Amino acid sequence: MSINDLQIMFWFGLALILIGLVLLPFNFSGGGMSRIKLPAIEMELNGPALFVMFLGAGLMWFSISKRETDLPPAPAAISPPPPAAVTAVSPTPAPAPPPSPEPSAAPTGDKGFGVVLIASSVPSTANRQAIKARGLAPADADIILYRRKSAWAVVIHYADSLKAEEDLPKYRADRNWASAYVANLGTWCPLAKPTTVPLPSGEQPIAGFDCRLK
């Protein structure tokens, strides 16, 4: 049944109840009156009026119950479609530059000593002297170029000054290193900063230290 039919049935049932209430006081001939005994009182009721009222109540109850069962289901909530998956494309990283040569750790005043062989304003000349010194220096000694102002000094590292003083004469035996001396690197180059020795193109770059002297 449609909603309109159920509404008509509801109001018709209500009208029957009202009509029954109006007919209750009237007496119908032919035994229309019925005697009903209640627990506490005894009263005569109008049978036709009661029938009309019960019929109206039944119609109202039927229309209400039928309307509740015939209600259309609530529309399901429509969720929006999920956004299209976007695959993040990371940019291709730029190639890393070739690693620069790692210089040896800068010596400190209480640990580092060295034999200063010679200083030259031409880095390639100082580098050739450092290569030459490997023939006389201890096998485990580092030979580093230090920049002091405009000159590059060739320095052979020693762990203590006694060993450096012991080896000093063999370096001075070379006429190019006759002025070699032992230095406490912590005071001789206190502001040592790692740097790269500027050699001519085509030569392998080497690590050194800049004393940052003015």
C-alpha positions in Angstrom: 0.0 0.0 0.0 1.1 3.5 -0.7 1.8 6.1 2.0 -1.3 8.1 1.0 -3.6 5.0 1.4 -2.1 4.4 4.9 -2.7 8.0 5.9 -6.4 7.8 4.7 -6.8 4.6 6.7 -5.3 6.3 9.8 -7.6 9.3 9.7 -10.6 7.0 8.9 -9.9 4.9 11.9 -9.6 8.1 14.1 -13.0 9.2 12.7 -14.5 5.9 13.7 -13.3 6.2 17.2 -14.7 9.7 17.5 -18.0 8.5 16.1 -18.1 5.6 18.6 -17.5 8.1 21.5 -20.5 10.1 20.2 -22.7 7.0 20.1 -21.9 5.7 23.5 -24.7 7.7 25.4 -27.4 6.5 23.0 -29.6 3.4 23.7 -30.2 1.1 20.7 -33.3 -1.2 20.6 -33.0 -4.9 19.9 -30.6 -5.7 22.7 -27.9 -3.4 21.5 -26.8 -2.6 25.1 -24.3 -5.0 26.7 -23.7 -5.4 30.4 -20.0 -5.7 31.2 -18.8 -6.4 34.8 -15.6 -4.7 35.8 -13.7 -5.5 39.0 -15.0 -2.5 41.0 -17.9 -1.1 39.1 -20.9 -2.3 37.0 -21.9 -0.3 34.0 -23.9 -0.7 30.8 -22.0 -0.1 27.6 -23.3 0.5 24.1 -22.3 -2.5 22.0 -22.5 -0.9 18.5 -20.6 2.2 19.6 -17.8 0.0 21.1 -17.6 -2.0 17.9 -17.2 1.2 15.9 -14.4 2.4 18.3 -12.6 -0.9 18.2 -12.8 -1.0 14.4 -11.3 2.6 14.2 -8.5 1.6 16.7 -7.7 -1.4 14.6 -7.5 0.6 11.4 -5.2 3.1 13.1 -2.9 0.4 14.5 -2.8 -1.4 11.1 -1.9 1.8 9.2 0.8 2.8 11.7 2.4 -0.7 11.7 2.2 -1.1 7.9 3.7 2.4 7.4 6.7 1.5 9.6 7.4 -1.8 7.7 6.9 -0.2 4.3 9.3 2.8 4.8 12.0 2.8 2.2 15.5 2.1 3.6 17.7 5.1 4.1 19.9 5.7 1.1 23.5 4.5 1.7 26.0 7.2 2.0 28.0 7.4 -1.2 31.7 7.8 -0.3 33.7 9.8 -2.8 36.0 7.8 -5.0 39.5 7.5 -3.6 42.0 9.8 -5.2 44.1 8.3 -7.9 47.3 6.9 -6.6 50.2 9.2 -7.5 53.6 7.6 -7.6 56.2 10.0 -6.3 59.1 10.1 -8.7 62.2 11.2 -6.9 64.6 13.2 -9.0 67.7 11.5 -10.0 70.5 12.6 -7.7 73.4 14.3 -9.2 76.6 12.2 -9.3 78.7 12.7 -6.3 82.0 14.5 -6.9 85.1 12.4 -6.6 86.4 12.2 -3.0 89.3 14.5 -2.3 92.3 12.9 -0.7 92.1 12.7 3.0 95.0 14.5 4.7 96.6 13.1 7.8 95.4 14.4 11.1 96.9 17.7 12.1 99.5 17.2 14.8 99.1 18.8 18.2 101.7 20.5 20.3 102.2 17.7 22.8 102.4 14.9 20.3 103.6 16.2 17.0 107.2 16.9 16.0 108.8 17.0 12.6 112.0 17.6 10.7 111.5 20.6 8.4 113.7 19.9 5.3 113.2 22.7 2.9 110.6 25.3 1.8 109.8 26.3 -1.8 107.3 28.7 -3.3 106.6 26.2 -6.1 104.4 23.4 -4.8 105.6 20.9 -7.4 109.3 21.5 -6.4 108.4 20.9 -2.7 106.5 17.7 -3.7 109.6 16.3 -5.5 111.6 16.9 -2.4 109.0 15.1 -0.4 109.2 12.1 -2.7 113.0 12.2 -2.4 112.9 12.2 1.4 111.0 8.9 1.5 114.3 7.1 0.9 115.7 8.4 4.2 112.6 8.8 6.4 111.3 6.0 8.7 108.9 3.6 6.9 106.0 4.6 9.1 106.7 8.4 9.0 104.3 10.8 7.2 105.9 13.3 4.9 103.5 16.3 4.6 103.7 19.7 2.8 102.8 22.6 5.0 102.0 26.0 3.6 103.5 28.9 5.5 102.6 32.2 3.9 103.8 31.8 0.2 106.1 28.8 0.7 105.5 25.1 0.9 107.6 23.3 3.6 108.5 19.6 3.4 108.0 18.1 6.9 108.7 14.6 8.1 106.5 13.7 11.1 108.0 12.1 14.2 106.3 11.0 17.4 108.9 12.4 19.7 111.7 15.0 19.4 114.5 12.6 20.4 114.0 10.4 17.4 113.8 13.5 15.2 117.0 14.9 16.6 118.7 11.5 16.1 117.8 11.4 12.4 118.4 15.1 11.7 122.1 14.7 10.7 121.3 12.2 7.9 119.0 14.8 6.4 121.4 17.6 6.7 124.0 15.5 4.8 122.1 16.3 1.6 123.3 19.7 0.5 119.7 20.7 -0.4 118.6 20.1 3.2 121.6 21.5 5.0 119.3 23.9 6.9 116.9 21.3 8.1 115.7 21.6 11.7 113.5 19.9 14.3 110.2 21.8 15.1 107.4 21.3 17.6 104.5 21.3 15.1 102.0 22.4 17.7 103.8 25.8 18.0 105.4 25.9 14.5 102.0 25.5 12.8 99.3 26.0 15.6 96.4 26.8 13.2 97.0 23.9 10.8 94.1 23.3 8.5 93.8 20.4 6.0 94.1 21.5 2.4 95.1 20.2 -1.1 98.5 21.0 -2.6 98.0 22.8 -5.9 100.0 20.7 -8.3 100.1 21.1 -12.1 97.4 19.4 -14.2 98.1 15.8 -14.9 99.7 15.2 -11.5 97.9 13.3 -8.7 96.7 15.8 -6.1 98.1 15.3 -2.6 96.9 16.4 0.9 98.7 19.0 3.0 98.2 21.6 5.7 97.8 25.3 5.6 99.3 27.1 8.6 97.2 30.2 7.8 100.0 32.6 8.6 99.7 36.2 7.5 
